[in-house]
Amino acid sequence: MDRARETEEGSEKLIGIDLTGKTAVITGASPGLGEAFARMLHRAGANVAVGYVALGQNRMNAEKIVAELGPRALPVEGDVRDP
């Protein structure tokens, strides 16, 4: 079993798990904790769907995150709150 480990890289911490070939769907990824998780999982090798609700600056923030992460990231508009 892989254990999460913290490794300093500048001010960022990485997890010690290889997620290459896996896909993570992060709801509410723009901005805050969801953004941090999206970036962390991407650094660990995962493809990342960056979910956002179409309110205010969320779309622009999600598109900025995806542009920074590159081709393994995709912005996804959606609302997973109570239907």
Secondary structure, 3 states (H helix, E strand, C coil): CCCCCCEEECCEEECCCCCCCCEEEECCCCCCHHHHHHHHHHHCCCEEEEEECCCCCHHHHHHHHHHHHCCCEEEEECCCCCC
